[in-house]
């Protein structure tokens, strides 16, 4: 019966950890403010401990046994000692709500003792030396302190002879399973976020890639159409970029592409969306922008690129130019489906008109 009850406690623990990890990932807690993360993790760990107490085993009147130390351990291992301390405080308060007696005071000294032990272990053993090694030391510390306190509280050799071996075994099993689960989920979520980012971000420039450009453009175009707002699009291409690669090599060309991405971001508004659409072709989505404003931004980009020294090696810089096509909805194109096509057509017209040009609505502007 004791083994069954502790295993039920373990199953509840695993389910709660899984749910907590998913919520934490969905809310992107790791990228929130330090205060928010501290409160979220500390409160979550405390609530998890209190829930476990609701499914605890009562070994004697007023004395309950469960795995409430594991949330404190996990927070120490994977987050920091501060949210672990907050969760420990919440667990202690929760235990007193179950009843104020000698056992609740014993539980207070147990949690306080393991928190101190975890702090020492956390300082002495670095995670890089082995996550599971650190976890084993923490489980041993929790079990030793638990054994001392429960022996004092129960004082029944028959109960202790059954309870202590079973509890040690379940505590080790639960602790290591919990560490594995959190570590596995953390790695999986990290890889998923990385793959999602790589699917939308150009690896060379850090700008949106063509897939993300299509997604953002379709969304913003639909919004502009529904709300009858203006939107403009710039398509631009580096002039004679093949010569740069042929002369200085592809590593220099890659460096220039990344540098151009920075120039474009500096030359546009904060609300504008810059993408690398492939090769040496870039685009800029201009929300709430008229044709005249879009042309002004295009000319600013043209001038910024022309004046910027692009390094090709440690000793040499070169000058580049870009050709830009400008299309604006609904001023130059009233069909939302043809804005990208028209911007492309104007880009090629700018290149065929001598390059280093801005072309819009059949107008070609020289620098």
C-alpha positions as CSV (number, residue, x, y, z in Angstrom):
1,X,0.0,0.0,0.0
2,X,2.8,2.4,0.9
3,X,4.6,1.7,-2.4
4,X,1.4,2.2,-4.4
5,X,0.7,5.5,-2.7
6,X,4.2,6.8,-3.3
7,X,4.1,5.7,-6.9
8,X,0.8,7.6,-7.3
9,X,2.6,10.6,-5.8
10,X,5.4,10.1,-8.4
11,X,2.9,9.9,-11.3
12,X,1.2,13.1,-10.2
13,X,4.6,14.8,-9.9
14,X,5.6,13.7,-13.5
15,X,2.3,14.9,-14.9
16,X,2.6,18.3,-13.1
17,X,6.2,18.8,-14.2
18,X,5.2,18.1,-17.9
19,X,2.4,20.6,-17.7
20,X,4.5,23.3,-16.0
21,X,7.3,22.9,-18.6
22,X,4.8,23.3,-21.5
23,X,3.2,26.4,-19.9
24,X,6.6,27.9,-19.2
25,X,7.6,27.4,-22.8
26,X,4.4,28.7,-24.3
27,X,4.7,31.9,-22.1
28,X,8.4,32.2,-23.0
29,X,9.2,32.8,-19.4
30,X,12.9,32.5,-19.9
31,X,12.9,35.7,-22.0
32,X,10.7,37.7,-19.6
33,X,12.0,40.0,-16.9
34,X,14.1,38.5,-14.1
35,X,11.3,39.4,-11.6
36,X,8.6,37.8,-13.6
37,X,10.7,34.6,-14.1
38,X,11.5,34.5,-10.4
39,X,7.9,34.8,-9.4
40,X,6.5,32.4,-12.0
41,X,9.0,29.7,-11.3
42,X,9.0,30.1,-7.5
43,X,5.2,30.1,-7.3
44,X,4.8,27.2,-9.7
45,X,7.3,25.1,-7.7
46,X,5.4,26.0,-4.5
47,X,2.0,25.2,-5.9
48,X,3.4,21.9,-7.3
49,X,4.7,21.0,-3.8
50,X,1.3,21.8,-2.2
51,X,-0.5,19.7,-4.7
52,X,1.8,16.8,-3.9
53,X,0.9,17.2,-0.2
54,X,-2.8,16.8,-1.1
55,X,-1.9,13.3,-2.3
56,X,0.6,12.5,0.6
57,X,0.7,9.3,2.7
58,X,-0.3,9.7,6.3
59,X,2.1,7.4,8.2
60,X,0.9,8.5,11.6
61,X,-1.7,11.0,12.8
62,X,-0.6,14.4,11.5
63,X,2.6,13.1,9.8
64,X,2.5,13.0,6.0
65,X,5.1,11.8,3.5
66,X,5.4,12.9,-0.1
67,X,7.9,14.0,-2.8
68,X,7.5,17.8,-2.2
69,X,11.3,18.3,-2.1
70,X,11.6,17.5,-5.8
71,X,10.2,20.9,-7.1
72,X,12.8,22.7,-4.9
73,X,15.5,20.5,-6.3
74,X,14.5,21.0,-9.9
75,X,14.4,24.8,-9.6
76,X,17.9,24.7,-8.0
77,X,19.3,22.5,-10.7
78,X,17.7,24.2,-13.8
79,X,16.9,27.8,-12.8
80,X,18.6,29.1,-9.6
81,X,18.5,29.0,-5.9
82,X,16.2,32.1,-5.6
83,X,13.0,30.7,-7.1
84,X,13.8,27.5,-5.2
85,X,13.8,29.4,-2.0
86,X,10.5,31.0,-2.9
87,X,8.9,27.7,-3.7
88,X,10.3,26.3,-0.4
89,X,8.7,29.1,1.5
90,X,5.3,28.5,-0.2
91,X,5.6,24.8,0.5
92,X,6.3,25.5,4.2
93,X,3.3,27.8,4.4
94,X,1.1,25.2,2.7
95,X,2.2,22.5,5.1
96,X,1.1,24.7,8.1
97,X,-2.3,25.1,6.4
98,X,-2.6,21.3,6.7
99,X,-2.3,21.6,10.4
100,X,0.0,23.1,13.0
101,X,1.6,20.4,15.0
102,X,5.0,18.9,15.7
103,X,5.0,17.2,12.2
104,X,4.5,20.5,10.4
105,X,7.4,22.0,12.3
106,X,9.4,18.9,11.4
107,X,8.5,19.5,7.7
108,X,9.7,23.1,8.1
109,X,13.1,22.0,9.3
110,X,13.2,19.4,6.5
111,X,12.6,21.9,3.8
112,X,14.9,24.5,5.4
113,X,17.6,21.8,5.7
114,X,17.4,20.7,2.1
115,X,17.4,24.2,0.9
116,X,20.6,24.9,2.7
117,X,22.1,21.6,1.5
118,X,21.1,22.4,-2.1
119,X,22.7,25.8,-1.8
120,X,26.0,24.2,-0.7
121,X,25.8,21.5,-3.4
122,X,24.9,24.1,-6.0
123,X,28.0,26.1,-5.1
124,X,30.4,23.2,-4.8
125,X,29.4,21.1,-7.8
126,X,29.1,22.8,-11.2
127,X,26.4,21.5,-13.5
128,X,29.0,21.0,-16.2
129,X,30.6,18.3,-14.0
130,X,27.4,16.3,-14.4
131,X,23.8,17.2,-14.0
132,X,22.9,13.7,-12.6
133,X,25.8,13.7,-10.3
134,X,24.6,16.9,-8.8
135,X,21.0,15.6,-8.6
136,X,22.1,12.4,-6.8
137,X,23.9,14.4,-4.1
138,X,20.7,16.5,-3.7
139,X,18.5,13.5,-3.4
140,X,20.8,11.9,-0.9
141,X,20.8,15.1,1.2
142,X,17.0,15.3,1.1
143,X,16.7,11.7,2.1
144,X,19.2,11.9,5.0
145,X,17.5,15.0,6.4
146,X,14.1,13.3,5.9
147,X,15.3,10.1,7.7
148,X,16.5,12.0,10.7
149,X,13.3,14.0,11.1
150,X,10.9,11.2,10.4
151,X,12.7,9.0,12.8
152,X,12.2,11.6,15.5
153,X,8.6,12.1,14.6
154,X,7.4,8.5,14.2
155,X,9.6,6.6,16.7
156,X,8.1,3.3,15.6
157,X,10.7,0.8,14.5
158,X,8.2,-1.3,12.5
159,X,6.9,1.6,10.5
160,X,10.3,3.1,9.9
161,X,11.7,-0.3,8.8
162,X,9.1,-0.3,6.0
163,X,8.9,3.4,5.3
164,X,12.6,4.5,5.0
165,X,13.8,1.9,2.4
166,X,10.7,2.4,0.3
167,X,10.9,6.2,0.5
168,X,14.6,6.3,-0.4
169,X,13.9,4.1,-3.4
170,X,10.9,6.1,-4.6
171,X,12.7,9.4,-3.9
172,X,15.7,8.3,-6.0
173,X,13.4,7.0,-8.8
174,X,11.2,10.2,-8.7
175,X,14.1,12.6,-8.5
176,X,16.1,11.1,-11.4
177,X,12.9,10.7,-13.6
178,X,12.0,14.3,-12.9
179,X,15.6,15.5,-13.8
180,X,15.5,13.5,-17.0
181,X,12.0,14.8,-17.9
182,X,12.9,18.5,-17.4
183,X,16.3,18.1,-19.1
184,X,14.7,16.3,-22.1
185,X,11.9,18.8,-22.4
186,X,14.3,21.7,-22.1
187,X,16.5,20.3,-24.9
188,X,13.5,19.5,-27.1
189,X,12.0,23.0,-26.6
190,X,15.3,24.6,-27.4
191,X,15.7,22.6,-30.6
192,X,12.2,23.4,-31.6
193,X,12.7,27.1,-31.1
194,X,15.9,26.9,-33.0
195,X,14.3,25.1,-35.9
196,X,11.4,27.5,-36.0
197,X,13.9,30.4,-36.0
198,X,16.0,28.9,-38.7
199,X,12.9,28.3,-40.8
200,X,12.1,32.0,-40.7
201,X,15.5,33.8,-40.4
202,X,18.2,34.1,-43.1
203,X,21.3,32.4,-41.6
204,X,23.7,34.9,-43.1
205,X,22.1,38.3,-42.4
206,X,19.7,37.6,-39.5
207,X,16.9,39.1,-41.6
208,X,13.6,37.4,-42.5
209,X,14.1,34.8,-45.2
210,X,11.9,34.5,-48.3
211,X,9.5,32.1,-46.5
212,X,9.0,34.5,-43.6
213,X,8.7,37.4,-46.1
214,X,5.8,35.6,-47.9
215,X,4.1,35.0,-44.6
216,X,4.5,38.5,-43.3
217,X,3.6,40.1,-46.6
218,X,0.4,38.1,-47.0
219,X,-0.7,39.0,-43.5
220,X,0.1,42.7,-43.8
221,X,-1.4,42.9,-47.3
222,X,-4.6,41.3,-46.1
223,X,-4.7,43.8,-43.2
224,X,-4.2,46.8,-45.5
225,X,-6.9,45.5,-47.8
226,X,-9.4,45.0,-45.0
227,X,-8.7,48.3,-43.3
228,X,-8.2,50.3,-46.5
229,X,-4.6,51.2,-45.4
230,X,-1.7,52.0,-47.6
231,X,1.3,49.7,-47.9
232,X,4.4,49.8,-50.1
233,X,7.1,47.4,-51.1
234,X,10.7,47.9,-52.1
235,X,12.5,45.2,-54.0
236,X,16.3,45.8,-54.4
237,X,19.3,44.1,-55.8
238,X,23.0,44.7,-55.5
239,X,24.5,45.8,-58.8
240,X,27.2,43.7,-60.3
241,X,27.4,41.4,-57.3
242,X,28.7,38.5,-59.3
243,X,31.8,40.5,-60.0
244,X,32.3,40.9,-56.3
245,X,32.2,37.2,-55.7
246,X,34.4,36.4,-58.7
247,X,37.0,39.0,-57.7
248,X,37.1,38.7,-53.9
249,X,35.5,35.3,-53.3
250,X,32.3,34.1,-51.7
251,X,33.4,34.7,-48.1
252,X,33.8,38.4,-48.9
253,X,30.5,38.3,-50.7
254,X,28.8,36.8,-47.7
255,X,30.3,39.5,-45.5
256,X,29.0,42.2,-47.8
257,X,25.5,40.7,-47.8
258,X,25.5,40.7,-44.0
259,X,26.8,44.3,-43.9
260,X,24.1,45.4,-46.4
261,X,21.5,43.9,-44.1
262,X,22.7,46.3,-41.4
263,X,22.7,49.3,-43.7
264,X,19.1,48.5,-44.7
265,X,17.9,48.3,-41.1
266,X,19.6,51.6,-40.3
267,X,18.1,53.3,-43.4
268,X,14.5,52.2,-42.8
269,X,11.8,53.0,-40.1
270,X,11.4,50.8,-37.0
271,X,8.1,49.5,-38.3
272,X,9.5,48.5,-41.7
273,X,10.3,44.8,-42.3
274,X,13.6,44.0,-44.1
275,X,14.1,40.5,-45.7
276,X,16.7,38.8,-47.8
277,X,14.7,37.1,-50.5
278,X,17.6,35.1,-51.9
279,X,21.0,35.7,-53.3
280,X,21.7,39.4,-53.5
281,X,18.0,40.4,-53.6
282,X,16.4,42.1,-50.6
283,X,13.0,43.5,-49.9
284,X,11.5,46.1,-47.5
285,X,7.8,46.0,-46.5
286,X,6.6,49.6,-45.7
287,X,3.4,49.6,-43.7
288,X,1.2,52.7,-43.8
289,X,3.4,54.2,-46.5
290,X,2.5,56.3,-49.5
291,X,4.3,56.1,-52.8
292,X,6.2,59.4,-52.2
293,X,7.3,58.2,-48.7
294,X,8.4,54.9,-50.1
295,X,10.4,56.6,-52.9
296,X,12.0,58.8,-50.2
297,X,13.0,55.8,-48.2
298,X,14.3,54.0,-51.3
299,X,16.5,57.0,-52.2
300,X,17.8,57.1,-48.6
301,X,18.7,53.5,-48.9
302,X,20.3,54.1,-52.3
303,X,22.5,56.9,-50.9
304,X,23.4,55.0,-47.7
305,X,24.6,52.0,-49.7
306,X,26.5,54.2,-52.2
307,X,28.3,56.0,-49.4
308,X,29.0,52.9,-47.3
309,X,32.5,51.3,-47.4
310,X,32.0,47.6,-47.6
311,X,35.1,45.6,-46.3
312,X,36.2,42.7,-48.4
313,X,39.3,41.9,-46.3
314,X,41.3,43.5,-43.5
315,X,42.9,46.0,-45.8
316,X,40.4,46.8,-48.5
317,X,36.9,48.2,-48.8
318,X,34.8,48.6,-51.9
319,X,31.8,50.7,-52.9
320,X,28.5,49.2,-54.1
321,X,25.3,50.4,-55.5
322,X,21.7,49.0,-55.5
323,X,18.8,49.1,-57.9
324,X,15.4,49.5,-56.3
325,X,11.8,48.9,-57.5
326,X,9.0,50.5,-55.7
327,X,5.3,49.5,-55.7
328,X,2.5,50.8,-53.4
329,X,-1.0,49.7,-52.7
330,X,-3.4,51.1,-53.7
331,X,-1.6,54.0,-55.4
332,X,0.4,52.3,-58.1
333,X,-1.2,48.9,-57.9
334,X,-4.9,48.4,-57.0
335,X,-4.7,44.6,-57.2
336,X,-3.1,43.3,-54.0
337,X,-2.0,40.1,-55.7
338,X,0.2,42.1,-58.1
339,X,2.2,44.3,-55.8
340,X,5.2,42.0,-55.5
341,X,5.1,41.4,-59.3
342,X,5.1,45.1,-60.0
343,X,7.9,45.8,-57.5
344,X,10.0,43.1,-59.3
345,X,9.2,44.6,-62.7
346,X,10.3,48.1,-61.6
347,X,13.5,46.6,-60.1
348,X,14.5,45.1,-63.4
349,X,13.6,48.3,-65.2
350,X,15.9,50.2,-62.8
351,X,18.7,47.7,-63.6
352,X,18.1,47.9,-67.4
353,X,18.1,51.7,-67.2
354,X,21.7,51.9,-66.0
355,X,21.6,50.5,-62.4
356,X,21.9,52.5,-59.2
357,X,18.4,53.7,-59.9
358,X,15.0,53.9,-58.1
359,X,12.1,53.0,-60.4
360,X,8.4,53.5,-59.5
361,X,5.2,53.9,-61.6
362,X,7.3,54.1,-64.8
363,X,9.5,56.8,-63.3
364,X,13.3,56.2,-63.1
365,X,15.3,58.3,-60.6
366,X,19.0,58.6,-60.9
367,X,21.2,59.3,-57.9
